Amino acid sequence: MSMLDSNPGSKVLVVALDAAAPPGLTADGVLVIAPALNSRLRRWLSDEDGARRSAQERLETLVERLERAGRHVSGRVGDGDPVLAIADALAIFAADEIVVVAGAESSRRLAREVAERARERFALPIAVAAAGMPHVARPASREYPPLRGVLA
């Protein structure tokens, strides 16, 4: 059973780094966050309009795909730092697990980095679902660090 074969009643937080849909998602409740990914220069210049538009388009595409698959889904655009976007989402959505989704080759490295940083911060199972990967990558251990920086 993959991490995406969730138990009935489970809640999954999906971090959409692009518009790829996670395979085999069976959770009852899904919150999709689309981080407003931006270049360092644009972030420094506070030029985030394009990043937020792109994130909104990515969010709408993925939410539509998941709804067509019969999932109960809601979504929101998140902070430009995906780990901060996760923290913000966990404050309003009690997820049982987190899935970082990457379809494009360019997103896969970022997805692995986001998952690694998130595992250091959140006491939840975190998986990476990427196109071309035969299975969802599981964390190295089922022991998770204590929550830091997140209201429990």
C-alpha positions as CSV (number, residue, x, y, z in Angstrom):
1,M,0.0,0.0,0.0
2,S,1.4,3.4,-0.9
3,M,1.2,6.4,1.4
4,L,-1.5,7.7,-0.9
5,D,-3.8,4.7,-0.2
6,S,-5.1,6.6,2.8
7,N,-7.6,5.3,5.4
8,P,-11.2,6.4,5.1
9,G,-11.7,9.7,6.8
10,S,-8.0,10.7,6.4
11,K,-6.9,14.2,5.4
12,V,-4.1,14.8,3.0
13,L,-2.3,18.1,2.4
14,V,-1.1,18.2,-1.2
15,V,1.7,20.7,-2.0
16,A,1.4,21.4,-5.8
17,L,4.8,22.4,-7.2
18,D,3.2,21.9,-10.7
19,A,-0.2,20.8,-11.9
20,A,0.5,17.1,-11.8
21,A,-2.1,15.0,-10.0
22,P,-0.8,12.6,-7.3
23,P,-1.5,9.0,-8.4
24,G,-3.9,6.9,-6.3
25,L,-5.1,9.5,-3.9
26,T,-7.9,8.0,-1.9
27,A,-8.2,10.4,1.1
28,D,-11.6,11.8,2.0
29,G,-10.4,15.3,2.6
30,V,-7.8,17.0,0.5
31,L,-6.3,20.5,0.8
32,V,-4.2,21.6,-2.1
33,I,-1.7,24.4,-1.6
34,A,0.1,25.9,-4.6
35,P,3.1,27.9,-3.3
36,A,3.7,31.2,-5.2
37,L,7.1,30.0,-6.4
38,N,9.3,32.9,-7.4
39,S,12.9,33.8,-8.3
40,R,15.1,35.2,-5.5
41,L,15.4,38.5,-7.4
42,R,11.7,38.9,-7.9
43,R,11.1,37.9,-4.2
44,W,13.7,40.5,-3.1
45,L,12.0,43.1,-5.3
46,S,8.5,42.1,-3.9
47,D,7.4,41.3,-7.4
48,E,5.1,38.4,-6.7
49,D,2.1,39.1,-9.0
50,G,3.3,36.7,-11.7
51,A,4.1,34.0,-9.2
52,R,0.7,34.3,-7.5
53,R,-1.1,34.2,-10.9
54,S,0.9,31.1,-11.9
55,A,0.2,29.4,-8.5
56,Q,-3.5,30.2,-9.0
57,E,-3.6,28.6,-12.4
58,R,-1.7,25.5,-11.1
59,L,-4.1,25.3,-8.2
60,E,-7.3,25.5,-10.3
61,T,-5.9,22.8,-12.7
62,L,-5.1,20.4,-10.0
63,V,-8.2,20.9,-7.9
64,E,-10.3,20.3,-11.1
65,R,-8.4,17.1,-11.8
66,L,-8.9,15.8,-8.3
67,E,-12.6,16.8,-8.2
68,R,-13.2,14.9,-11.5
69,A,-11.6,11.9,-9.8
70,G,-14.3,12.1,-7.1
71,R,-12.2,13.7,-4.3
72,H,-13.5,16.3,-1.9
73,V,-10.9,19.1,-2.5
74,S,-10.3,22.6,-1.5
75,G,-7.3,24.7,-2.3
76,R,-5.4,27.9,-1.8
77,V,-2.3,29.8,-3.0
78,G,0.4,29.6,-0.4
79,D,3.6,31.4,0.5
80,G,6.5,31.4,-1.9
81,D,8.5,29.2,0.5
82,P,6.7,25.8,0.2
83,V,7.6,24.9,3.9
84,L,6.0,28.1,5.1
85,A,3.0,27.4,2.9
86,I,2.7,24.0,4.6
87,A,2.9,25.6,8.1
88,D,0.2,28.1,7.1
89,A,-2.0,25.3,5.8
90,L,-1.6,23.1,8.8
91,A,-2.8,25.9,11.0
92,I,-6.3,25.6,9.3
93,F,-6.2,22.0,8.1
94,A,-5.5,19.0,10.4
95,A,-3.7,16.8,7.8
96,D,-2.8,13.2,8.5
97,E,-0.1,13.3,5.9
98,I,1.6,15.6,3.4
99,V,2.2,14.8,-0.3
100,V,4.6,17.0,-2.3
101,V,3.6,16.7,-6.0
102,A,6.0,17.2,-8.9
103,G,5.4,16.2,-12.5
104,A,8.0,18.1,-14.5
105,E,11.6,17.1,-14.3
106,S,12.5,20.6,-13.1
107,S,10.1,20.3,-10.1
108,R,11.4,16.9,-8.9
109,R,14.6,18.3,-7.2
110,L,12.6,21.0,-5.5
111,A,10.0,18.4,-4.4
112,R,12.7,16.3,-2.7
113,E,14.2,19.4,-1.0
114,V,10.8,20.6,0.2
115,A,10.0,17.1,1.6
116,E,13.4,16.9,3.4
117,R,12.9,20.4,4.9
118,A,9.3,19.6,5.9
119,R,10.4,16.3,7.6
120,E,12.7,18.3,9.8
121,R,9.8,20.6,10.9
122,F,6.6,18.6,10.9
123,A,5.6,15.4,12.7
124,L,3.6,13.9,9.8
125,P,4.3,11.3,7.2
126,I,5.6,13.2,4.1
127,A,5.8,11.7,0.6
128,V,7.0,12.9,-2.8
129,A,4.8,11.9,-5.8
130,A,6.6,12.6,-9.0
131,A,5.9,11.7,-12.6
132,G,8.1,8.8,-13.7
133,M,8.5,7.5,-10.2
134,P,7.0,4.0,-10.0
135,H,6.0,4.4,-6.4
136,V,5.6,7.2,-3.9
137,A,8.9,7.9,-2.1
138,R,8.5,7.1,1.5
139,P,10.4,8.8,4.3
140,A,13.5,6.9,5.5
141,S,11.9,6.3,8.9
142,R,8.4,6.2,10.4
143,E,9.8,8.1,13.4
144,Y,9.0,11.8,13.0
145,P,10.5,14.7,14.9
146,P,8.4,16.7,17.4
147,L,6.4,19.6,16.0
148,R,8.4,22.8,15.9
149,G,6.9,26.1,14.9
150,V,3.4,24.8,14.3
151,L,0.4,25.0,16.6
152,A,-0.7,21.5,17.5
